[in-house]
Amino acid sequence: MAQTLLYAKDGSALIKQGGSAFEEAVNRGNVYGVASQVGVTSQAGLSATTPVLTLYNPTGSGKRGILWLAGANFIVAPATAGVVWLAQGGGPSAAEVTGTLATAQRNMLTGRADGNKIRALLAATLPAAPVGIDILGVNLTGAITVATVTAPLERWYNGAYVLRPGFNCSIQTGVASGASGMFVHYIWEEVDD
C-alpha cells in the first residue's frame, strides 16, 4: 500500500495511505477466494473425513497461503448446540489430502486467468483428524422462526495464519449441522515460500 508523507498546519507529520489495505496484493493477482455453492451437512467433531471445504497447500507447491478470512454460515440448525473451529492438519511429511477440487475458487483480481497453487477441496479426506486452532463461534439450535437472521461465524485473520506446504485447514463443527445446512468461505493470498 502506497503511503504519502504530508505535514499538518502545526508542522507535525501525517501519513496518508494511497489505497485500501489489500489492494496491492489483489492487483498483483495473488489473492484467491472460494465459497461453498451448495449447503452440506457437516460432520460431528474434529474429523479427517469430509470437511465441508478444505484448503490444502500441497507439499512442493513453493507457496505459503496467507489466510485473510475464514468463515461459515448455517441455514439449517443442528440438533444440539456446538462449537465451530478453524482446524489445522497435515505437515511437511503428511500424506496428500484428497477430495473434489472446488470449481468456485477465483482470483480476486477479476479476469485474471492464472491459477492458485493452494487447493480448495470439497468432501476432502485428510491424513488425520485436525486440531482446532481457533474458535469461530457456536452454532445454535434456534428454529428459523425464532432467529430470523443468523450471523456468519467468521474471522478476518489478516495474515495471522500461514498455511505452509503440506498443511491443510478446514472449518469443523462440534455437532453435525442440519441437513445440507453449512456453507464455508475463505480468502487467502499466495506468496513464495
C-alpha positions as CSV (number, residue, x, y, z in Angstrom):
1,M,0.0,0.0,0.0
2,A,1.5,3.3,-1.1
3,Q,1.9,6.0,1.6
4,T,2.5,9.7,1.3
5,L,4.1,11.9,3.9
6,L,2.1,15.2,4.5
7,Y,2.5,17.9,7.0
8,A,-0.2,19.4,9.2
9,K,-0.6,23.2,9.8
10,D,1.3,22.8,13.1
11,G,4.2,21.1,11.3
12,S,3.5,17.6,12.5
13,A,3.9,14.7,10.1
14,L,0.9,12.9,8.7
15,I,0.9,9.7,6.7
16,K,-1.8,9.3,4.0
17,Q,-2.5,5.8,2.6
18,G,-2.8,5.6,-1.1
19,G,-5.2,2.6,-1.4
20,S,-7.1,0.0,0.6
21,A,-5.2,-2.3,2.9
22,F,-5.4,-5.3,0.5
23,E,-5.4,-3.6,-2.9
24,E,-1.8,-4.1,-3.9
25,A,-1.8,-7.9,-3.2
26,V,-5.1,-8.2,-5.2
27,N,-3.6,-6.2,-8.1
28,R,-0.6,-8.5,-8.2
29,G,-3.0,-11.3,-8.8
30,N,-2.0,-13.3,-5.7
31,V,-5.3,-13.3,-3.8
32,Y,-8.0,-16.0,-4.1
33,G,-11.4,-16.7,-2.7
34,V,-13.8,-19.7,-2.6
35,A,-17.2,-20.2,-1.2
36,S,-19.5,-23.3,-1.0
37,Q,-22.0,-23.3,-3.8
38,V,-24.4,-25.7,-2.1
39,G,-25.1,-26.5,1.6
40,V,-23.5,-29.6,3.0
41,T,-24.1,-31.4,6.3
42,S,-21.0,-31.1,8.4
43,Q,-19.5,-33.9,10.4
44,A,-19.7,-34.1,14.2
45,G,-16.4,-33.3,15.9
46,L,-12.9,-32.8,14.6
47,S,-12.7,-35.3,11.8
48,A,-10.4,-36.4,8.9
49,T,-13.4,-37.3,6.7
50,T,-15.5,-35.0,4.5
51,P,-15.0,-31.5,5.9
52,V,-17.3,-29.1,4.0
53,L,-14.5,-27.2,2.3
54,T,-10.7,-27.6,3.0
55,L,-7.8,-25.5,1.9
56,Y,-4.8,-27.7,1.2
57,N,-1.3,-26.5,0.3
58,P,0.4,-29.4,-1.4
59,T,4.0,-30.3,-0.5
60,G,6.3,-28.8,-3.1
61,S,3.8,-26.0,-4.1
62,G,6.5,-23.4,-3.4
63,K,3.9,-21.1,-1.9
64,R,2.7,-20.1,1.5
65,G,-1.0,-19.3,2.0
66,I,-1.7,-16.2,4.0
67,L,-5.2,-16.6,5.3
68,W,-7.2,-13.4,5.3
69,L,-10.7,-14.7,6.1
70,A,-12.3,-17.9,7.1
71,G,-16.0,-18.4,7.9
72,A,-19.1,-20.5,7.9
73,N,-22.8,-19.8,7.6
74,F,-25.7,-22.1,8.6
75,I,-29.1,-22.2,7.1
76,V,-30.3,-25.3,9.0
77,A,-29.9,-25.5,12.8
78,P,-28.2,-28.6,14.3
79,A,-30.0,-30.9,16.8
80,T,-27.8,-29.5,19.6
81,A,-25.5,-26.5,20.0
82,G,-21.9,-26.9,19.2
83,V,-18.6,-25.1,18.7
84,V,-17.3,-24.2,15.2
85,W,-13.5,-24.4,14.8
86,L,-10.9,-23.4,12.3
87,A,-8.9,-26.6,12.4
88,Q,-5.3,-27.4,11.2
89,G,-3.9,-30.7,10.0
90,G,-1.0,-32.1,8.0
91,G,2.7,-31.4,7.9
92,P,5.7,-31.5,5.6
93,S,5.7,-35.3,5.6
94,A,1.9,-35.9,5.8
95,A,0.0,-37.8,3.2
96,E,-1.7,-35.9,0.4
97,V,-5.2,-34.5,1.1
98,T,-7.7,-35.9,-1.4
99,G,-11.1,-34.6,-2.4
100,T,-13.0,-32.9,-5.2
101,L,-11.5,-29.7,-6.4
102,A,-13.9,-26.8,-5.9
103,T,-14.6,-25.2,-9.2
104,A,-15.8,-22.0,-7.5
105,Q,-12.3,-20.8,-6.4
106,R,-11.4,-17.5,-8.1
107,N,-8.6,-15.0,-8.3
108,M,-9.9,-11.8,-6.6
109,L,-8.5,-9.7,-9.5
110,T,-11.4,-10.3,-11.8
111,G,-10.5,-11.5,-15.2
112,R,-7.1,-12.9,-14.1
113,A,-6.7,-16.3,-15.6
114,D,-3.6,-17.7,-13.8
115,G,-4.4,-20.2,-11.1
116,N,-3.6,-20.8,-7.5
117,K,-1.4,-23.5,-6.0
118,I,-3.4,-24.0,-2.8
119,R,-6.4,-26.3,-3.5
120,A,-9.9,-25.8,-2.2
121,L,-11.3,-29.3,-1.8
122,L,-14.9,-30.4,-1.3
123,A,-15.5,-33.6,0.8
124,A,-11.8,-34.0,1.5
125,T,-10.1,-36.9,3.2
126,L,-7.4,-35.6,5.5
127,P,-4.3,-37.7,6.6
128,A,-5.5,-37.5,10.2
129,A,-8.1,-35.7,12.3
130,P,-7.1,-32.0,12.6
131,V,-6.6,-29.9,15.7
132,G,-8.9,-26.9,16.5
133,I,-6.7,-23.8,16.5
134,D,-9.3,-21.1,16.7
135,I,-13.0,-20.9,17.7
136,L,-15.1,-19.1,15.2
137,G,-18.3,-19.3,17.3
138,V,-21.1,-21.5,18.4
139,N,-23.8,-23.0,16.1
140,L,-27.1,-22.7,18.0
141,T,-30.3,-24.7,17.7
142,G,-33.0,-22.0,17.4
143,A,-35.6,-22.6,14.8
144,I,-35.7,-20.3,11.8
145,T,-39.0,-18.9,13.0
146,V,-37.2,-17.8,16.2
147,A,-33.9,-16.5,14.9
148,T,-34.7,-14.7,11.7
149,V,-31.1,-13.6,11.0
150,T,-28.1,-15.9,11.5
151,A,-24.8,-14.1,11.7
152,P,-21.9,-15.7,9.9
153,L,-19.3,-17.3,12.1
154,E,-16.2,-15.8,10.5
155,R,-12.9,-14.2,11.4
156,W,-10.6,-11.8,9.5
157,Y,-7.1,-13.2,10.1
158,N,-5.3,-10.5,8.1
159,G,-2.3,-12.8,7.7
160,A,-2.2,-14.1,11.3
161,Y,-2.4,-17.7,10.0
162,V,0.0,-19.0,7.4
163,L,-0.7,-22.3,5.6
164,R,2.8,-23.8,4.7
165,P,3.3,-26.6,2.1
166,G,1.9,-29.9,3.4
167,F,-0.7,-28.4,5.7
168,N,-4.4,-28.1,5.5
169,C,-7.1,-26.1,7.2
170,S,-10.8,-26.6,7.4
171,I,-13.8,-25.4,9.3
172,Q,-15.2,-28.1,11.5
173,T,-18.2,-28.4,13.8
174,G,-18.7,-29.9,17.3
175,V,-22.0,-31.3,16.2
176,A,-23.4,-32.2,12.8
177,S,-25.1,-29.3,11.1
178,G,-28.7,-29.5,10.0
179,A,-29.1,-31.4,6.7
180,S,-27.4,-29.5,3.8
181,G,-27.1,-26.6,6.1
182,M,-23.5,-25.4,6.2
183,F,-21.7,-23.1,3.8
184,V,-18.0,-22.2,4.1
185,H,-15.8,-19.4,2.6
186,Y,-12.2,-18.4,2.6
187,I,-10.0,-15.6,1.2
188,W,-6.2,-16.1,1.0
189,E,-3.1,-14.7,-0.5
190,E,-0.3,-16.8,-2.0
191,V,3.3,-15.8,-1.7
192,D,6.6,-17.5,-2.4
193,D,7.7,-19.9,0.3
